[in-house]
Amino acid sequence: MLDRRLLLGLGLAAALAGCAAPAPDRAVLTRQVEATERAFAQTMADRDAAAFARFLADETVFFNGKGPVRGKAAVMADWQRFFVAPQAPFSWAPQDVEVLPSGTLALTSGPVFTPDGKKVASFTSIWRLEAPGTWRIIFDKGCDCPPP
């Protein structure tokens, strides 16, 4: 004969199995990621390296043309040079945003502009949802590819 506690536990497990978490709303997450990318880009315009750093995952990897730069501290050391001058050396904006059906990873990509508005490159970033509403970059790579 089964123990009463075991039966209760089995009943609870069966009830919970029928209550799967609802699928994430990708439209909402897509808007979150786009807003996050825009806020990230604004840190460059605002010349705010500390705010820039808050968007980086601890294990982030940025590609700088010489190879990967691994880790938040190393990326900040490499990018500090872009925050020295009073005017931002470039700007960027998301053009494409895609979120996985799981709602845990997202990709952003778009153009990179000179201070006078000329498109000179493109970027691609991979974002990870680290807490509700908190997206951080885990991979970032730019390309000075010619426009199509």
C-alpha positions as CSV (number, residue, x, y, z in Angstrom):
1,M,0.0,0.0,0.0
2,L,1.3,3.4,-1.0
3,D,2.1,5.9,1.7
4,R,-0.4,8.8,1.9
5,R,2.4,11.4,1.6
6,L,3.6,9.7,-1.6
7,L,0.1,9.7,-3.1
8,L,-0.2,13.4,-2.3
9,G,3.2,14.1,-3.8
10,L,2.3,12.1,-7.0
11,G,-1.0,14.0,-7.2
12,L,0.8,17.4,-6.9
13,A,3.4,16.3,-9.5
14,A,0.6,15.3,-11.9
15,A,-1.3,18.6,-11.4
16,L,1.9,20.6,-11.9
17,A,2.8,18.7,-15.1
18,G,-0.5,19.9,-16.6
19,C,0.4,23.5,-15.7
20,A,3.4,24.2,-18.0
21,A,4.6,27.8,-18.0
22,P,3.1,29.8,-20.8
23,A,5.4,30.5,-23.8
24,P,7.1,33.9,-23.5
25,D,5.6,36.7,-25.5
26,R,8.2,37.2,-28.2
27,A,6.7,40.5,-29.3
28,V,7.2,41.9,-25.8
29,L,10.7,40.4,-25.6
30,T,11.6,41.8,-29.0
31,R,10.6,45.3,-27.9
32,Q,12.6,44.9,-24.7
33,V,15.7,43.8,-26.6
34,E,15.4,46.7,-29.1
35,A,14.9,49.2,-26.2
36,T,18.0,47.6,-24.5
37,E,20.1,47.9,-27.6
38,R,19.1,51.6,-28.0
39,A,19.8,52.3,-24.4
40,F,23.2,50.6,-24.8
41,A,24.0,52.8,-27.8
42,Q,22.9,55.9,-25.9
43,T,25.7,55.2,-23.4
44,M,28.2,55.9,-26.1
45,A,26.4,59.1,-27.1
46,D,26.3,60.1,-23.4
47,R,30.0,59.3,-23.0
48,D,29.1,57.1,-20.0
49,A,31.5,54.1,-19.9
50,A,30.1,52.9,-16.5
51,A,26.6,52.7,-18.0
52,F,28.1,50.9,-21.0
53,A,29.6,48.3,-18.7
54,R,26.3,47.5,-17.1
55,F,25.0,46.1,-20.4
56,L,27.9,43.5,-20.6
57,A,27.6,40.0,-19.2
58,D,30.6,39.0,-17.0
59,E,31.6,36.4,-19.6
60,T,31.0,38.6,-22.7
61,V,33.1,38.3,-25.8
62,F,33.7,41.2,-28.1
63,F,35.6,40.9,-31.4
64,N,37.9,43.9,-32.0
65,G,39.5,43.0,-35.4
66,K,42.5,41.4,-33.8
67,G,40.6,38.6,-32.2
68,P,38.2,38.0,-29.3
69,V,38.4,40.0,-26.1
70,R,37.0,37.9,-23.3
71,G,35.3,39.1,-20.2
72,K,33.7,42.3,-19.0
73,A,36.9,43.8,-17.6
74,A,38.9,43.1,-20.7
75,V,36.2,44.5,-23.0
76,M,36.0,47.7,-20.8
77,A,39.8,48.0,-21.0
78,D,39.7,47.7,-24.8
79,W,36.7,50.0,-25.2
80,Q,37.8,52.8,-22.8
81,R,39.5,54.5,-25.8
82,F,36.1,55.1,-27.3
83,F,35.0,57.1,-24.3
84,V,38.0,59.5,-24.1
85,A,37.0,62.2,-26.7
86,P,34.1,64.6,-25.9
87,Q,32.3,63.4,-29.1
88,A,31.4,59.8,-29.7
89,P,33.6,58.3,-32.5
90,F,30.6,56.4,-33.8
91,S,27.0,55.5,-33.1
92,W,24.8,52.5,-33.9
93,A,21.1,51.5,-34.0
94,P,19.3,48.2,-34.1
95,Q,17.8,47.4,-37.5
96,D,17.0,43.7,-36.9
97,V,16.0,42.1,-33.6
98,E,15.2,38.4,-33.2
99,V,14.4,36.5,-30.0
100,L,14.5,32.7,-29.7
101,P,11.1,31.1,-29.0
102,S,12.5,30.2,-25.5
103,G,12.9,33.9,-24.8
104,T,16.4,33.5,-23.4
105,L,18.6,34.7,-26.2
106,A,18.3,37.4,-28.8
107,L,20.2,38.8,-31.7
108,T,20.5,42.5,-32.7
109,S,22.2,43.8,-35.8
110,G,22.3,47.1,-37.6
111,P,24.4,49.9,-39.0
112,V,27.3,51.8,-37.4
113,F,27.6,55.5,-38.3
114,T,30.4,58.1,-38.2
115,P,29.7,61.3,-36.2
116,D,28.5,63.0,-39.5
117,G,26.0,60.2,-40.1
118,K,27.8,58.1,-42.8
119,K,27.3,54.4,-42.5
120,V,30.7,52.8,-42.2
121,A,30.1,49.4,-40.6
122,S,27.5,47.0,-39.2
123,F,27.3,45.2,-35.9
124,T,25.8,42.0,-34.6
125,S,25.2,41.4,-30.9
126,I,23.9,38.3,-29.0
127,W,22.0,39.1,-25.8
128,R,21.1,36.8,-23.0
129,L,18.1,37.3,-20.6
130,E,19.8,37.2,-17.2
131,A,16.8,38.3,-15.1
132,P,13.3,39.4,-16.0
133,G,13.7,42.4,-18.2
134,T,17.5,42.4,-17.9
135,W,19.3,41.6,-21.1
136,R,23.1,41.5,-21.3
137,I,25.5,41.1,-24.2
138,I,27.3,37.9,-24.4
139,F,28.8,38.3,-28.0
140,D,29.4,41.4,-30.1
141,K,31.1,41.7,-33.5
142,G,31.3,44.5,-35.9
143,C,32.0,44.4,-39.6
144,D,33.4,47.2,-41.8
145,C,31.7,45.4,-44.7
146,P,30.8,47.6,-47.7
147,P,27.1,48.3,-48.0
148,P,25.2,45.9,-50.2
